[in-house]
Amino acid sequence: MSSVMPPMCDVAVIGAGLAGALVARQLAQQNLNIVVLDADGVATGATGNSSELALLGTPEFHAVLEEQRGPAFATEIWELSARNLELLAATAQSLGLAAPAVGSFRLIGTSAEAILVQRSVQRLSHQGFNVLLEDAMELGYLIGLQTYDDLAFDPVEMTQRLLMHGHITLRPRTEVQRLESDSNGVVLKAKRNSLRAKAVVVATGAFTTRLCPRLAPHLTMLPVQNVECRTQQTLPMPLLLDNGQILLQDRGEFWRLSAWTNQTGEDPWTQIEKYGKQFCPQAIMTRRYTSWVGRSSDGLPLVGQLAGTPHVYTLTGLGPWGLSWAFIATQQLLGLMLHDEDPGLFNVQRFNTT
Ligand SMILES: Cc1cc2nc3c(=O)[nH]c(=O)nc-3n(C[C@H](O)[C@H](O)[C@H](O)COP(=O)(O)OP(=O)(O)OC[C@H]3O[C@@H](n4cnc5c(N)ncnc54)[C@H](O)[C@@H]3O)c2cc1C
């Protein structure tokens, strides 16, 4: 593939992860000419390392969101997450990919958490969400929150297929180093090339602040630690622990444990070790790795137009539950770019980025 870029395009999308691919595909379907640039290759960032599970809801309990931000906010967030799963299922179907509902079981160990989860389930059931409380004594916990609608899918395959479109030109191994906006568009400067685009979408995940330094106070690079191990045990469905920060999955050949934390000073490896010993003590560790996500200071995606840089949009900050947001966040961005609609709760301008 030639590394020479075309001199001009309608929209340049920086980042060939799931977010960049979703937005590129939808813009290409509007007959726009799209160039997608990635410093490495397709789905080589967080998308390629993910645990491939799109969960319903948020790491925080619904009742906690209600306390912190009010009932209307908590309801809207859950509705957006449910809509995300619908969009994911429709996207998978249109691309001929599987996205089965595998559900998840969230384990609750303390009575304080049990009260919160009971309150959350009451509200959510009333609003029509498919959630249930179940006894979890067998696993050594008080209760468990059973959700049924969480979807498993292959984000790498999906990203690759999304980018297969006649109006999309892909430029791997092209790191964009600088953006220069003027009233007519944006010039993207890479090492040996430059490209002029009428508009740019920055979908660079954990590395977004390098191109958009104004987002630095609102976006941090968060490590997600992973261990894969071989075991004879089986796990009927994914387990969530510690405020949604630990995920245990049976992947057939192996189990995967993923962990992140939003508490400074906490070490996710300690948690992985603890739960590994508890749930699969005989397992043999076969792989251990760290990958990075961009997480916003309020945990919600950053979607919209960047203040002070005309024609530059962003779709980032998807965080450690990013598959729960990528599809709906793309819809919000498209609404803004094509119809001038406000991206609502995800609008990057909720933070002062000037
Ligand atoms: C280990 C792990 C497990 C996870 N598991 C889950 C899960 O089970 N469920 C869930 O909901 N979420 C999960 N996530 C989160 C989810 O994977 C991410 O939120 C999502 O994939 C982010 O997609 P993205 O396209 O925004 O970013 P990325 O996939 O990181 O894509 C960004 C791309 O931008 C490119 N790039 C960066 N800078 C530049 C530049 N200057 N020029 C050109 N290209 C550039 C990078 O090379 C990269 O390919 C997990 C994340 C990790 C790390």
The ligand as an SDF file (V2000), in Angstrom:
LIG
                    3D

 53 58  0  0  0  0  0  0  0  0999 V2000
   -7.5430   -4.8500   27.7960 C   0  0  0  0  0  0  0  0  0  0  0  0
   -8.8500   -4.1510   27.5040 C   0  0  0  0  0  0  0  0  0  0  0  0
  -10.0520   -4.8370   27.6530 C   0  0  0  0  0  0  0  0  0  0  0  0
  -11.2600   -4.1750   27.3660 C   0  0  0  0  0  0  0  0  0  0  0  0
  -12.4210   -4.8590   27.4580 N   0  0  0  0  0  0  0  0  0  0  0  0
  -13.5800   -4.2260   27.2050 C   0  0  0  0  0  0  0  0  0  0  0  0
  -14.8200   -4.9300   27.2840 C   0  0  0  0  0  0  0  0  0  0  0  0
  -14.8960   -6.1430   27.4900 O   0  0  0  0  0  0  0  0  0  0  0  0
  -15.9790   -4.2240   27.1210 N   0  0  0  0  0  0  0  0  0  0  0  0
  -15.9560   -2.8930   26.8430 C   0  0  0  0  0  0  0  0  0  0  0  0
  -17.0150   -2.2920   26.7330 O   0  0  0  0  0  0  0  0  0  0  0  0
  -14.8020   -2.2140   26.6770 N   0  0  0  0  0  0  0  0  0  0  0  0
  -13.6260   -2.8570   26.8580 C   0  0  0  0  0  0  0  0  0  0  0  0
  -12.4540   -2.1750   26.7160 N   0  0  0  0  0  0  0  0  0  0  0  0
  -12.5010   -0.7720   26.2580 C   0  0  0  0  0  0  0  0  0  0  0  0
  -12.6650   -0.6980   24.7290 C   0  0  0  0  0  0  0  0  0  0  0  0
  -11.8430   -1.6820   24.1330 O   0  0  0  0  0  0  0  0  0  0  0  0
  -12.2560    0.7030   24.2660 C   0  0  0  0  0  0  0  0  0  0  0  0
  -13.0360    1.6710   24.9440 O   0  0  0  0  0  0  0  0  0  0  0  0
  -12.4960    0.8890   22.7610 C   0  0  0  0  0  0  0  0  0  0  0  0
  -11.9570   -0.1880   22.0280 O   0  0  0  0  0  0  0  0  0  0  0  0
  -11.8610    2.2000   22.3350 C   0  0  0  0  0  0  0  0  0  0  0  0
  -11.9020    2.2630   20.9260 O   0  0  0  0  0  0  0  0  0  0  0  0
  -11.2260    3.4980   20.1930 P   0  0  0  0  0  0  0  0  0  0  0  0
  -11.4430    3.2970   18.7600 O   0  0  0  0  0  0  0  0  0  0  0  0
  -11.6930    4.7620   20.8340 O   0  0  0  0  0  0  0  0  0  0  0  0
   -9.6700    3.4200   20.5850 O   0  0  0  0  0  0  0  0  0  0  0  0
   -8.5220    2.4670   20.0190 P   0  0  0  0  0  0  0  0  0  0  0  0
   -9.0090    1.1220   19.6850 O   0  0  0  0  0  0  0  0  0  0  0  0
   -7.3980    2.5650   21.0110 O   0  0  0  0  0  0  0  0  0  0  0  0
   -8.0820    3.1630   18.6520 O   0  0  0  0  0  0  0  0  0  0  0  0
   -7.3190    4.3440   18.5950 C   0  0  0  0  0  0  0  0  0  0  0  0
   -6.3840    4.2260   17.3940 C   0  0  0  0  0  0  0  0  0  0  0  0
   -5.7770    5.5170   17.1830 O   0  0  0  0  0  0  0  0  0  0  0  0
   -4.4680    5.3060   16.7080 C   0  0  0  0  0  0  0  0  0  0  0  0
   -3.7190    6.5510   16.9570 N   0  0  0  0  0  0  0  0  0  0  0  0
   -3.4280    7.1100   18.1650 C   0  0  0  0  0  0  0  0  0  0  0  0
   -2.7590    8.2820   17.9590 N   0  0  0  0  0  0  0  0  0  0  0  0
   -2.6460    8.4490   16.6130 C   0  0  0  0  0  0  0  0  0  0  0  0
   -2.0770    9.4690   15.7910 C   0  0  0  0  0  0  0  0  0  0  0  0
   -1.4820   10.5530   16.2980 N   0  0  0  0  0  0  0  0  0  0  0  0
   -2.1290    9.3200   14.4440 N   0  0  0  0  0  0  0  0  0  0  0  0
   -2.7270    8.2280   13.8890 C   0  0  0  0  0  0  0  0  0  0  0  0
   -3.2890    7.2450   14.6380 N   0  0  0  0  0  0  0  0  0  0  0  0
   -3.2460    7.3570   15.9730 C   0  0  0  0  0  0  0  0  0  0  0  0
   -3.9700    4.1110   17.4950 C   0  0  0  0  0  0  0  0  0  0  0  0
   -2.9230    3.4560   16.8100 O   0  0  0  0  0  0  0  0  0  0  0  0
   -5.2430    3.2530   17.5960 C   0  0  0  0  0  0  0  0  0  0  0  0
   -5.2990    2.2760   16.5730 O   0  0  0  0  0  0  0  0  0  0  0  0
  -11.2420   -2.8040   26.9720 C   0  0  0  0  0  0  0  0  0  0  0  0
  -10.0300   -2.1360   26.8190 C   0  0  0  0  0  0  0  0  0  0  0  0
   -8.8440   -2.7980   27.0650 C   0  0  0  0  0  0  0  0  0  0  0  0
   -7.5450   -2.0480   26.8770 C   0  0  0  0  0  0  0  0  0  0  0  0
  1  2  1  0
  2  3  1  0
  2 52  2  0
  3  4  2  0
  4  5  1  0
  4 50  1  0
  5  6  2  0
  6  7  1  0
  6 13  1  0
  7  8  2  0
  7  9  1  0
  9 10  1  0
 10 11  2  0
 10 12  1  0
 12 13  2  0
 13 14  1  0
 14 15  1  0
 14 50  1  0
 15 16  1  0
 16 17  1  0
 16 18  1  0
 18 19  1  0
 18 20  1  0
 20 21  1  0
 20 22  1  0
 22 23  1  0
 23 24  1  0
 24 25  2  0
 24 26  1  0
 24 27  1  0
 27 28  1  0
 28 29  2  0
 28 30  1  0
 28 31  1  0
 31 32  1  0
 32 33  1  0
 33 34  1  0
 33 48  1  0
 34 35  1  0
 35 36  1  0
 35 46  1  0
 36 37  1  0
 36 45  1  0
 37 38  2  0
 38 39  1  0
 39 40  1  0
 39 45  2  0
 40 41  1  0
 40 42  2  0
 42 43  1  0
 43 44  2  0
 44 45  1  0
 46 47  1  0
 46 48  1  0
 48 49  1  0
 50 51  2  0
 51 52  1  0
 52 53  1  0
M  END
$$$$
